[in-house]
Amino acid sequence: MSQLILLNKPYGVICQFSDHPTHPTLKSCVPQPGIYPAGRLDTDSEGLLLLTGDGALQHRIADPRWKLPKTYWVQVEGDPKEAQLEMLRAGVDLGDFVTRPAEARRIDTPELWPRNPPVRFRKTVPDCWLEIIISEGKNRQVRRMTAKAGLPTLRLVRVAIGPWRLDGLLPGQMRALDVRLEDLPRSAPGGGGGKHDERRRSPPGLEGRTPGFRFARKRQRSD
C-alpha cells in the first residue's frame, strides 16, 4: 500500500516545496517531508492536488497517457451559449496544440469558501459557473480554453482527479489515503494530444450531483 495525500491547495500557493520570493509554497500547508505533487495546479487556481512519496504512484497519476479525468468548477465572465459549450466539448485549437474533447456544462453556483483575494467582477457583465472535465493538464489549459471560447475565467477550482474528490477539505487541509497501484482506474495508454473521439465519464460520486460542499459557507458576491 502507498500513501496518497489529498490537499486543497489555496489560491496563491505555488506548487513547489522550495522557497519562492513572492508566493507561499506547499511547505506552508504540507508539513510531511518526502512527498511530492503528482501533477500540478496553477498558482492562481484552487482545489485538489495529489501528493505522494511513491515514485511509481506519482508517475501513474501524472502521466497524461492514462487520461485520468480532472473535474473543474470554473467561474467565467459572460452568459455561455450552447455553441460556446460545444466548442469546449469538441476540442479547442489553442495554436500550439488542440485539446482533446472535453465535457462541459453549465452548473448552479456552487457553495464554496470565500476566495482571498476576492474575485474582481465587472458589474455590467454577467458571470456563471461551468463544470469542465478534461483528461489532460497542459499549462493553464482550462483558462486558455474558456478564453478561446469567449468566456474568460474568473475563478477556477479543481474538485476531482479520477476517483478522488475534494469533499470536505477546506483550503490548506489534507486527507491521507492508503492506495494500491493496481487498484487505480485503468484506461489504455494513448497519445499525448490532438483530436480523438474518446468519451469520458465523471469521477465516481460526482455524476448527477448538485454542486457544492456541505461544509461551505453561503456564497457572497465578493467571494
N, C-alpha and C positions, 0 to 999 in steps of 0.2 A: 504493500500500500504506500502511496505517496501523498504528501500533504499539499493541498491546494488552498490558497488564501484568496478569498473574495473581498475586495476593497471597494468602497465607494469613494472614488478619487474626487476630492473637492475641486471646484473651479480655481484655476490659477496655480495648481501644483504641477510641476514638471515631472515627467515620467523618467526619473533617474535618481540614483541614491547619492551620487557625488554632488558636492556643493555647487550652487549656481549663483551668480552675482545679483540676479534680480528676482528670482522666483523661489518660493519654498519647494522642496523636493520631497520624494517619497519618505525620506527619513523623518519628516515632520509627523507622519501618521503611521509608519510601519517600524516598530521597534525591533522586530525579529531580524537577526542577521542571517545571511546566507540564502536569501530568496531574491528572485529577480522577476520582472514582468514577463508574462507570456503574451507578447503583443504590446501595443502602446495605445495611448489616448491623448489627444491634443491637450495642451496646457489650458486652453480656453473652453474645453469640454469637460463634462462631469460624468460620474457614474461608474459602472462596473469595470474594474481592472482585475485581472487574474495574475497571481504571483505564485511561484513555486521554486524550490531548490532542486528539483529533479530535472535534469537537463533533457531527458527523453520526453517527459511530460510537457515541459516548456516548448520544445520543438513541435510536438504533436498538436498542441493548441494553436501555436502561432503560425504554423506552416499553411500558407494560403491554398496549397493543393488539396487540403482536406475540407475546405469550404464550410467551416463551422459558421452557421448563421449568426449575425450580430444584429441585435434589435436596438434601434434608436428612437427616442421620442424627440421630435425636432420642432421647435417653435420657429415659424417662418413669418416673414413680412409679406402680407398680401392675402388674397382670397383665392385659393387654388381652384383652377378649372380642371375638368376631367382630362383635357388634353395635356396639361402640365403633369398630372399624375401618371398618365400613360407614357409620357416621355421618360419619367424616372423608372417606370417598370420595364420599359423596352431596352434600356441601356443608353447611357449618355456619352456622347463623344466629347471628351474633355481636352482634345488636342493631342496630348501625349499618350493617351490611351482611351479605350472605350470601355465603360463599366459593364459588368455583367448585368443581366436582367435582375431587377430587384422587386421587392414587394413594397408598395406604397399606398397608404390610405389615410384619410382624414380621421382624426380621433377627437373626442371631447377633451377639454383642457384637463390635464392630469393634476392631481393634488400633490405637489412636490414641495420640498423645503425651499425657503426663500434663497435666492442666489445672492452672493456677496462678491462683487458689487451687483446691484440690481441691473436688469436688462434696461437699456435705453429704448423707449418707444417713440415713434412719431405719432402724435395724436391724430393726424389726418389720414394715417394709413392703417388699415385693419391688419390683424395678425391671427394666426391659428396654429394648431398643432397637427403634425403628421407622425405616423409610425412608419419608419423605413427599415426594411430588413435587407441587409446585403451579406454576401458571402466572401467578401474581400475587404481589405482595410488599408488602401493606399493613402498617402499623406493628404489629410483634410478632404477626403473623398466625399463625404456626405455634404459638407458645406459647398464644395465645388459643384456637386450635382444639383442642389437646390438653387444655387446662384444661376447655373446654366438654364434652369427651367424658369427663371424669373421670380424666384422665391427666396430671397436672401435669408440665411439662418440667423436668428436672434439668440437662441439658446439650444444647446444640444446635450442630451442626457442618454448615455448608453445604459439600457436596463437589462440586457441579457446577452450572453455569449453561449451558443449551443444550449445545453440543458441547464446552465447556471444562471440564476436570476439575482437581481439586486434586492429582492424583497426584504424589507425591514431594516436595511442598513442606512443610517444617516451619514452625511459627508464625514469622512475620516474614520468611520467604523469598519471593522473587519470581521470576517467569519471564516473559520478554518474547517476544511472538509478532508476526509480521507478518501482517495480515489484510486482506482486501478486503471492503468493504461489500457488494458484490454476491454474495459467496460465503456470506454468513450464511444460516442456516436460514430458509426462507420459510414464513410462515403468514399467511393473510389477516387483516388488522386487524379486530378486533371490539370489542365493548363493554367497559366498564371493570369489570364485576362482575355479580353476580346468578347465577341458576342457568342452566346450559345443559348439553347432552349431549355436548360435545366430549370425546373421549378423547385422552390424551397418552401418548407413549412416553418411556421413559427415555432420557437422552442417550446418544449412541453410545459404546460401550465399557463402559457400566455394566450392560447387560442380562445377566442370568444370572451376574453377577459376585459372588464371595464378598466381603463387606465387609472392608475393611482396607487397609493400605498396607504395601508391602514394607519401608519404612524404619522402621516403627513399632516401638516398644518393647512388651514384654509388658505387657498391662493389669494393673494392680493395683486393688484395691478402692478406693483413695484417689484415683484419677485423676478 
